[in-house]
Amino acid sequence: MNCLRGWVLAVVVFGGAFLFWNVLSGALPALLLLFTAVLLSAGLRPTVDRMRTRIPFGAAVSIAFGVVMVANVAIGFVLVQPVGSELIKLAQGVPGYARSLQGQLTAAQRYVANDQMARQLVSVLANGAGGAVSAIGQRVLGSPMLVAGAIGDAVLIFLLAIGWMLSSDELERFVLSLMPPAVRADWHGTFTEIGARLGAYVQGVVLNGAVVGVVMGASLGLLGVPYALLLGFTAAIFQAIPMVGAVISGPIILVVVLATSGWTKMLMALGVFTVVQIVDQNVLSPIIFGQRVQLSFLLIILSTVVGGTLLGIGGAFLAVPAAAGLQVLIVRIVAPAIRRANDVLPAVSAAP
């Protein structure tokens, strides 16, 4: 009887977990949009808080989001239209560029004539390059709905961010009212720190991406590489994934440069990209992000891998700020609760 009861309980638990995962998987796209909206709201919150000391809160929110909307429209006219034109032109030239890339890789066999393994590797790359690039081009040209979907998602994120900004204070007060008075101060401090971390992360990502994108685009333009604006935009977008974004954008940029401009400019682009990333990781990112985000290298890599594995590129983009919020929750709420339950005092670091 006990054995049967155990099997029934196991079936119920696994069935419930399976049902919960299916429901969560169906809701993930909406949750990703909501979390992106929360990030946008967190990025604008410091500006709104500064303005609300002089004007009403609703007016501050309207002005902040109005400025963002005007800035996005201006960026659309100045940047997105030429980037889109370059993308369409690149996609239309894919058949020729695929043949060029295949020829470039085939020609490289002359320089590895004495290395059978290297010759085989280059041969495989040459044979697969054309089909891969052609497939990407057909996907770009044959997916106008992707653009419409992206615009629709952007509008929805914008509206959700406004709604979150207007209701987050009331929502926090409601959540705090459900908790015992003894822990309300701890949770209030946790919510405040999470908001500050997310805001600092968003502002840092935008500034860091803009600097890297401008430097890469300008450098490739000076080298005479076609589609320099598009490639700089690509570098800026993927820079939003700390530590890992360069691993994604680098091969894309170098393959396009190789297909359109040959080995010499590809090697020069590789040098520029390497220098930019070294300066960014060792000088720019520490200055921009500072100590406010406070994420270790291991946590950044782990969260990015997990987010990318579960949710693709979107998950990789959002994994790091989610990890930052989770880290604050664990450090300020979970860890102290465990210590109190086990009657353990927190470790005190020695003074320098």
C-alpha positions as CSV (number, residue, x, y, z in Angstrom):
1,M,0.0,0.0,0.0
2,N,2.8,2.4,0.9
3,C,4.6,1.5,-2.3
4,L,1.5,2.3,-4.4
5,R,1.0,5.6,-2.5
6,G,4.6,6.5,-3.3
7,W,4.2,5.8,-7.0
8,V,1.0,7.8,-7.1
9,L,2.7,10.7,-5.4
10,A,5.6,10.5,-7.8
11,V,3.3,10.5,-10.8
12,V,1.4,13.5,-9.4
13,V,4.5,15.5,-8.7
14,F,6.1,14.8,-12.1
15,G,2.8,15.4,-13.9
16,G,2.4,18.7,-12.1
17,A,5.9,19.7,-12.9
18,F,5.4,18.8,-16.5
19,L,2.1,20.8,-16.7
20,F,3.8,23.8,-14.9
21,W,6.7,23.7,-17.4
22,N,4.3,23.6,-20.4
23,V,2.3,26.6,-19.1
24,L,5.5,28.5,-18.3
25,S,7.0,27.7,-21.7
26,G,3.9,29.1,-23.4
27,A,4.1,32.3,-21.3
28,L,7.8,32.8,-21.7
29,P,7.6,35.2,-24.7
30,A,5.2,37.4,-22.8
31,L,7.4,37.2,-19.7
32,L,10.5,38.2,-21.7
33,L,8.6,41.2,-23.1
34,L,7.6,42.2,-19.5
35,F,11.1,41.8,-18.1
36,T,12.5,43.9,-21.0
37,A,9.9,46.6,-20.1
38,V,11.0,46.4,-16.5
39,L,14.6,47.0,-17.6
40,L,13.6,50.0,-19.6
41,S,11.6,51.4,-16.7
42,A,14.5,50.8,-14.3
43,G,16.9,52.6,-16.7
44,L,14.7,55.7,-16.7
45,R,13.8,55.6,-13.1
46,P,16.7,57.7,-11.8
47,T,15.8,60.4,-14.3
48,V,12.2,60.3,-13.3
49,D,13.1,60.4,-9.6
50,R,15.2,63.5,-10.1
51,M,12.4,65.3,-12.0
52,R,9.6,64.3,-9.6
53,T,11.2,66.6,-6.9
54,R,10.2,69.6,-9.1
55,I,7.1,68.4,-11.0
56,P,4.4,65.8,-10.5
57,F,5.3,62.1,-10.9
58,G,2.9,61.6,-13.9
59,A,4.4,64.6,-15.7
60,A,7.9,63.3,-15.0
61,V,7.0,59.9,-16.4
62,S,5.4,61.5,-19.5
63,I,8.5,63.7,-20.2
64,A,11.0,60.9,-19.7
65,F,9.2,58.4,-22.0
66,G,8.4,61.2,-24.4
67,V,12.1,62.0,-24.8
68,V,12.8,58.3,-25.3
69,M,10.2,58.1,-28.0
70,V,11.4,61.1,-29.8
71,A,15.0,59.9,-29.5
72,N,14.0,56.5,-31.0
73,V,12.2,58.1,-33.9
74,A,15.3,60.3,-34.5
75,I,17.5,57.3,-34.4
76,G,15.2,55.5,-36.7
77,F,15.5,58.3,-39.3
78,V,19.2,58.7,-38.8
79,L,20.5,55.2,-38.3
80,V,17.9,52.4,-38.7
81,Q,16.9,53.4,-42.3
82,P,20.5,53.3,-43.6
83,V,21.3,50.2,-41.6
84,G,18.2,48.5,-43.0
85,S,19.2,49.5,-46.5
86,E,22.6,48.0,-46.0
87,L,21.1,44.8,-44.6
88,I,18.8,44.5,-47.7
89,K,21.7,45.2,-50.0
90,L,23.9,42.6,-48.3
91,A,21.1,40.0,-48.4
92,Q,20.6,40.7,-52.1
93,G,24.3,40.2,-52.8
94,V,24.5,37.0,-50.8
95,P,24.9,34.6,-53.8
96,G,27.9,36.5,-55.0
97,Y,29.3,36.9,-51.6
98,A,28.8,33.2,-50.9
99,R,30.9,32.4,-54.0
100,S,33.5,34.9,-53.0
101,L,33.7,33.5,-49.4
102,Q,34.0,30.0,-50.8
103,G,36.8,31.1,-53.1
104,Q,38.6,32.9,-50.3
105,L,38.6,29.8,-48.2
106,T,39.5,27.6,-51.1
107,A,42.5,29.9,-51.9
108,A,43.6,29.5,-48.3
109,Q,44.4,25.9,-49.0
110,R,47.6,27.0,-50.8
111,Y,49.0,28.2,-47.5
112,V,48.3,25.0,-45.6
113,A,49.5,22.6,-48.3
114,N,51.7,20.6,-45.9
115,D,49.1,20.2,-43.2
116,Q,46.5,17.6,-44.2
117,M,44.2,18.3,-41.2
118,A,44.2,22.0,-42.0
119,R,43.5,21.4,-45.6
120,Q,40.5,19.2,-44.7
121,L,39.2,21.9,-42.3
122,V,39.5,24.6,-44.9
123,S,37.8,22.4,-47.4
124,V,34.9,21.7,-45.1
125,L,34.5,25.5,-44.4
126,A,34.7,26.3,-48.1
127,N,32.0,23.7,-49.0
128,G,29.7,24.8,-46.2
129,A,30.2,28.6,-46.4
130,G,28.1,29.1,-49.5
131,G,25.1,27.2,-48.3
132,A,25.2,28.8,-44.9
133,V,25.5,32.4,-46.2
134,S,22.8,31.7,-48.8
135,A,20.4,30.4,-46.1
136,I,20.9,33.5,-44.0
137,G,20.3,35.7,-46.9
138,Q,17.1,33.9,-47.9
139,R,15.9,34.2,-44.3
140,V,16.5,37.9,-44.2
141,L,14.8,38.6,-47.6
142,G,11.9,36.2,-46.9
143,S,11.0,37.4,-43.5
144,P,9.4,40.9,-43.7
145,M,7.1,39.8,-40.9
146,L,10.1,39.8,-38.6
147,V,10.4,43.5,-39.0
148,A,6.7,44.1,-38.3
149,G,6.9,41.7,-35.3
150,A,9.9,43.6,-33.9
151,I,8.1,46.9,-34.3
152,G,5.0,45.5,-32.6
153,D,7.1,44.1,-29.7
154,A,8.9,47.4,-29.3
155,V,5.6,49.3,-29.0
156,L,4.3,46.7,-26.5
157,I,7.5,46.9,-24.4
158,F,7.2,50.7,-24.4
159,L,3.6,50.6,-23.2
160,L,4.4,48.0,-20.6
161,A,7.4,50.1,-19.3
162,I,5.1,53.1,-18.9
163,G,2.6,50.9,-17.0
164,W,5.3,49.4,-14.8
165,M,6.7,52.9,-14.0
166,L,3.3,54.2,-13.0
167,S,2.3,51.2,-10.9
168,S,5.5,49.9,-9.4
169,D,5.4,52.0,-6.3
170,E,1.9,51.0,-5.5
171,L,2.7,47.3,-6.3
172,E,5.7,47.5,-3.9
173,R,3.6,48.9,-1.1
174,F,1.0,46.2,-1.6
175,V,3.7,43.4,-1.5
176,L,5.3,44.9,1.6
177,S,1.9,45.1,3.3
178,L,1.6,41.3,3.0
179,M,4.8,40.8,5.0
180,P,5.5,40.8,8.7
181,P,6.5,44.3,9.9
182,A,9.9,42.9,11.1
183,V,11.1,42.1,7.6
184,R,9.5,45.0,5.6
185,A,12.6,47.2,5.9
186,D,14.8,44.4,4.5
187,W,12.5,43.7,1.6
188,H,12.2,47.4,0.8
189,G,16.0,47.7,0.8
190,T,16.1,44.7,-1.5
191,F,13.6,46.1,-4.0
192,T,15.5,49.4,-4.0
193,E,18.9,47.8,-4.6
194,I,17.5,45.6,-7.4
195,G,16.0,48.7,-9.1
196,A,19.4,50.5,-8.7
197,R,21.3,47.5,-10.1
198,L,19.0,47.1,-13.1
199,G,19.0,50.8,-13.8
200,A,22.8,50.9,-13.7
201,Y,23.0,47.9,-15.9
202,V,20.7,49.4,-18.6
203,Q,22.5,52.7,-18.6
204,G,25.9,50.9,-18.8
205,V,24.8,48.6,-21.7
206,V,23.5,51.5,-23.7
207,L,26.6,53.6,-23.3
208,N,29.0,50.7,-23.7
209,G,27.2,49.5,-26.9
210,A,27.1,53.0,-28.4
211,V,30.9,53.5,-27.8
212,V,31.9,50.1,-29.2
213,G,29.5,50.4,-32.1
214,V,30.7,53.8,-33.2
215,V,34.4,52.9,-32.9
216,M,33.9,49.6,-34.8
217,G,31.8,51.2,-37.5
218,A,34.1,54.2,-38.0
219,S,37.2,52.0,-38.0
220,L,35.7,49.6,-40.7
221,G,34.6,52.7,-42.7
222,L,38.1,54.0,-42.6
223,L,39.3,50.7,-43.9
224,G,37.0,50.9,-46.8
225,V,34.9,47.9,-45.8
226,P,31.4,47.7,-47.2
227,Y,28.5,47.7,-44.8
228,A,30.6,49.4,-42.1
229,L,27.4,51.0,-40.6
230,L,25.6,47.7,-40.4
231,L,28.6,45.9,-38.9
232,G,29.1,48.6,-36.3
233,F,25.4,48.3,-35.4
234,T,25.9,44.5,-35.1
235,A,28.8,45.0,-32.7
236,A,26.8,47.5,-30.6
237,I,23.7,45.2,-30.3
238,F,25.7,42.1,-29.3
239,Q,27.7,44.2,-26.8
240,A,24.6,44.0,-24.6
241,I,25.7,40.5,-23.7
242,P,28.7,41.1,-21.4
243,M,31.8,38.9,-22.0
244,V,29.9,36.7,-24.6
245,G,28.5,39.2,-27.1
246,A,31.9,39.7,-28.7
247,V,32.2,35.9,-29.3
248,I,28.9,36.1,-31.3
249,S,29.4,39.4,-33.2
250,G,33.1,38.9,-34.0
251,P,32.7,35.9,-36.4
252,I,29.7,37.6,-38.1
253,I,31.7,40.8,-38.7
254,L,34.8,38.9,-39.9
255,V,32.9,36.6,-42.2
256,V,31.2,39.6,-43.9
257,V,34.5,41.4,-44.2
258,L,36.2,38.3,-45.7
259,A,33.4,37.7,-48.2
260,T,33.2,41.4,-49.3
261,S,36.8,42.6,-49.0
262,G,39.3,39.6,-48.9
263,W,41.8,38.3,-46.4
264,T,43.9,41.5,-46.0
265,K,41.1,43.7,-44.8
266,M,39.7,40.8,-42.7
267,L,42.9,40.5,-40.8
268,M,43.0,44.3,-40.3
269,A,39.4,44.1,-39.1
270,L,40.4,41.3,-36.8
271,G,43.1,43.5,-35.3
272,V,40.8,46.4,-34.8
273,F,38.1,44.2,-33.2
274,T,40.7,42.6,-30.9
275,V,42.0,46.0,-29.7
276,V,38.5,47.4,-29.2
277,Q,37.5,44.4,-27.1
278,I,40.6,44.5,-25.0
279,V,40.2,48.2,-24.3
280,D,36.5,47.6,-23.6
281,Q,36.9,44.7,-21.2
282,N,39.8,46.2,-19.3
283,V,39.1,50.0,-19.3
284,L,35.7,50.9,-20.7
285,S,33.4,48.4,-19.0
286,P,34.9,48.8,-15.5
287,I,34.5,52.6,-15.8
288,I,30.9,52.4,-17.2
289,F,29.5,49.7,-15.0
290,G,31.8,50.4,-12.0
291,Q,30.8,48.7,-8.7
292,R,27.1,49.2,-9.1
293,V,26.2,46.0,-11.0
294,Q,28.6,43.9,-8.9
295,L,28.5,40.6,-10.9
296,S,31.4,38.2,-11.0
297,F,32.8,36.9,-14.2
298,L,31.6,33.3,-13.3
299,L,28.1,34.5,-12.7
300,I,28.0,36.5,-15.9
301,I,29.2,33.5,-18.0
302,L,26.9,31.0,-16.2
303,S,23.8,33.1,-16.4
304,T,24.4,33.9,-20.1
305,V,24.9,30.2,-21.0
306,V,21.8,29.2,-19.1
307,G,19.7,32.0,-20.5
308,G,20.9,31.3,-24.0
309,T,20.3,27.6,-23.7
310,L,16.8,27.9,-22.5
311,L,15.5,31.0,-24.4
312,G,18.0,31.6,-27.2
313,I,19.4,35.1,-28.0
314,G,16.7,36.9,-26.0
315,G,17.4,34.8,-23.0
316,A,21.1,35.6,-23.3
317,F,20.4,39.3,-23.4
318,L,18.2,39.2,-20.3
319,A,20.1,36.6,-18.3
320,V,22.7,39.0,-16.8
321,P,20.2,41.6,-15.3
322,A,18.1,38.7,-14.1
323,A,21.1,37.2,-12.3
324,A,21.9,40.6,-10.8
325,G,18.4,40.8,-9.3
326,L,18.6,37.2,-8.1
327,Q,22.0,37.9,-6.5
328,V,20.6,40.8,-4.5
329,L,17.6,38.7,-3.4
330,I,19.9,35.8,-2.2
331,V,22.4,38.1,-0.4
332,R,19.9,40.3,1.3
333,I,17.0,37.9,2.0
334,V,17.8,34.2,1.5
335,A,21.2,34.1,3.1
336,P,20.3,36.0,6.2
337,A,17.2,33.8,6.7
338,I,19.3,30.7,6.4
339,R,21.9,32.1,8.9
340,R,19.1,32.9,11.4
341,A,17.6,29.5,11.0
342,N,20.9,27.8,11.8
343,D,22.0,30.4,14.4
344,V,25.1,31.3,12.3
345,L,26.7,34.7,12.3
346,P,27.8,36.2,8.9
347,A,31.5,36.1,8.2
348,V,33.2,39.5,8.8
349,S,36.0,40.4,6.4
350,A,39.2,41.7,7.9
351,A,39.8,45.4,7.6
352,P,42.4,46.3,5.0
